[in-house]
């Protein structure tokens, strides 16, 4: 029943993923204050590669200093980050996993105490963020592209563009947070322009076999589900990305929008014509049987967050026992330390209700 999870997955660009398990990009607060890689971050990620994940993705790595979203975030906005990134890519690939960096900018979600003045598509009274000028949006797009080139220099197989969870690219997609009147505001096509221009730039300036993914979330943070389906359809039709990563919060959840009642949120995306682009889903995938069901319901691969925190070797455990279910919560701090989480990551997980004893 779980056999399809262990079939290789090919992409339009770059090497195959050896199985259908991808490590979700997970906030963990354990890099250095300047964005350079820490030993704890190195250990956390390489341990997942060793545990059998077909692709190991970093946490969100910010492409501008002003785009930092949380303390201890991995950076990719400076060549000073290259030594750590190179060390990381080399070790992940040596463990038999593909290596990817998630490219991120928090926009209005950047904490003032870290960045000073947050920026966003439009002025935001609640967060105190100020609107980016047209030139600054163009620079933002350029910095995403330059960060991808930097990831390529470091030896990663590819990158994922973070367009989800209410961060800056999702802020552009939302008609609530994007009230611009230039070429990046108004119509859905204009609001999607930053993502499309980043994709085009990465394709133009990185090598031909460099892999490119995009993470989207379909609702919350002012997003309109019908629009997000249309954004996904447009990007899939262009056939320029290798995979679309849909962050669903819960793969079995129903849409919030009553216009889409009677179906799962995931089905809104599995039914889209995707050509050669691969579709991954994330959200409460807790066992081998649930992961296998996602493939049966139309996904090409699964992304694991909590299950990967609890078990560095989740893929290997499912391969050995098709009925494997993640450890029940809460778990001890000792369990998480044994699974390769550093002290700051364990402290962060203890803020999640019911996760740590």
C-alpha positions, -999 to 999 in steps of 0.1 A, spaced: 0 0 0 29 24 7 50 11 -22 43 42 -44 59 64 -17 93 47 -26 91 51 -64 116 77 -77 101 110 -89 116 128 -119 115 166 -125 118 187 -157 151 200 -144 178 183 -123 180 149 -106 152 126 -95 140 125 -60 146 89 -47 112 87 -30 81 108 -24 91 123 9 102 160 11 113 177 43 90 207 47 108 241 53 105 246 90 111 276 112 135 267 140 153 298 153 187 281 156 210 299 131 233 327 141 220 363 145 238 373 113 221 346 93 251 323 90 246 286 95 250 272 130 261 237 139 227 230 154 210 239 121 235 218 102 228 188 124 190 192 122 190 192 84 217 167 76 201 142 101 169 143 80 189 137 48 205 107 65 170 95 76 159 89 41 141 121 29 142 124 -9 146 161 -7 158 181 23 147 217 23 161 244 46 139 267 67 128 299 51 161 318 43 157 355 39 168 372 7 171 407 22 182 417 57 149 437 61 129 406 52 140 386 83 109 370 98 122 355 131 153 354 153 179 329 144 168 327 108 191 313 81 202 340 57 210 339 20 212 377 13 250 380 15 280 362 2 290 359 39 264 331 41 281 310 13 306 290 34 278 276 57 254 271 28 281 252 8 289 230 38 252 222 42 245 215 6 276 192 4 265 172 34 229 168 24 238 156 -11 264 132 4 236 116 24 217 108 -8 191 135 -6 184 164 -29 193 198 -13 171 228 -16 169 263 0 135 280 6 138 317 -4 118 340 18 110 376 28 86 383 56 73 417 44 50 432 70 55 401 92 91 411 99 94 420 136 102 457 141 126 448 169 147 429 144 145 449 112 135 483 124 111 494 96 92 465 80 81 469 44 51 456 25 32 459 -8 11 487 8 12 507 41 -1 486 70 -13 504 101 -14 473 123 23 463 118 36 498 109 50 485 76 55 510 49 47 505 12 76 496 -11 82 519 -41 80 504 -76 118 504 -77 120 486 -44 96 459 -56 119 455 -86 149 452 -62 130 427 -41 124 405 -72 161 409 -81 172 398 -46 151 367 -48 168 359 -81 203 367 -68 196 344 -37 188 316 -61 221 322 -79 238 321 -45 221 288 -37 234 274 -70 269 286 -62 267 268 -28 259 235 -46 222 231 -39 201 212 -64 175 239 -64 153 264 -45 117 269 -35 101 304 -36 80 310 -5 48 325 -17 27 313 12 17 320 48 11 357 45 48 366 38 57 392 13 49 374 -20 15 362 -5 10 398 6 12 408 -30 -13 381 -39 -38 393 -14 -63 420 -24 -65 430 13 -28 437 18 -20 448 -18 -37 481 -26 -11 493 -51 -19 512 -82 13 504 -102 21 473 -123 23 452 -91 -13 460 -79 -49 458 -89 -56 429 -113 -47 393 -102 -21 392 -130 -4 423 -116 -5 409 -81 11 377 -93 38 395 -113 65 394 -86 63 356 -84 62 352 -122 92 376 -126 112 357 -100 105 324 -117 116 339 -151 147 354 -136 158 322 -118 152 302 -150 173 327 -170 202 330 -146 206 296 -130 219 265 -148 196 245 -170 193 216 -145 186 238 -114 153 228 -98 127 254 -89 97 250 -66 70 273 -55 51 272 -21 16 286 -20 -12 285 6 -47 286 -7 -65 306 20 -61 327 51 -40 359 52 -65 377 29 -61 352 1 -91 343 -21 -94 306 -28 -108 311 -63 -79 334 -71 -53 310 -57 -67 283 -79 -63 306 -109 -28 316 -99 -19 279 -96 -34 271 -130 -15 300 -147 18 290 -132 13 253 -139 4 261 -175 37 280 -180 57 248 -172 86 267 -158 86 254 -122 95 218 -113 71 215 -84 42 233 -67 41 228 -29 7 234 -15 7 242 22 -28 231 33 -25 232 71 -44 199 70 -46 177 39 -81 166 47 -96 201 55 -126 215 37 -123 249 21 -133 279 42 -150 294 11 -186 281 10 -185 283 -28 -162 252 -27 -182 232 -1 -184 194 -3 -148 187 -13 -113 189 2 -91 219 -3 -65 196 -17 -88 185 -45 -91 220 -58 -54 217 -68 -50 180 -77 -76 184 -104 -57 211 -122 -38 202 -154 -2 203 -143 17 189 -173 51 178 -161 51 200 -130 49 179 -98 24 186 -70 33 182 -33 10 186 -3 17 194 33 -5 194 64 -9 169 92 5 139 74 12 117 104 16 81 91 26 59 62 -11 52 53 -20 89 53 11 97 31 1 69 7 -35 81 5 -22 115 -6 -6 99 -36 -37 79 -43 -58 111 -42 -36 128 -68 -5 143 -52 30 134 -65 48 137 -32 43 147 4 60 173 26 64 165 63 68 190 91 58 177 125 64 141 116 99 150 105 105 169 137 95 138 157 113 113 135 144 122 115 140 88 97 103 89 91 107 76 55 129 47 66 104 38 93 75 38 68 96 16 45 102 -9 73 66 -7 86 39 5 61 15 12 90 40 34 109 24 63 128 43 92 143 49 93 181 19 105 201 22 140 216 34 154 239 70 141 236 99 148 260 126 173 254 150 144 254 131 128 225 136 160 204 173 163 214 178 127 203 161 135 170 187 162 163 170 194 174 192 221 190 182 238 223 167 268 206 146 246 184 134 225 214 125 257 232 105 269 202 86 236 199 78 239 236 57 270 227 35 248 205 5 238 226 7 201 236 39 193 217 65 190 245 59 175 279 
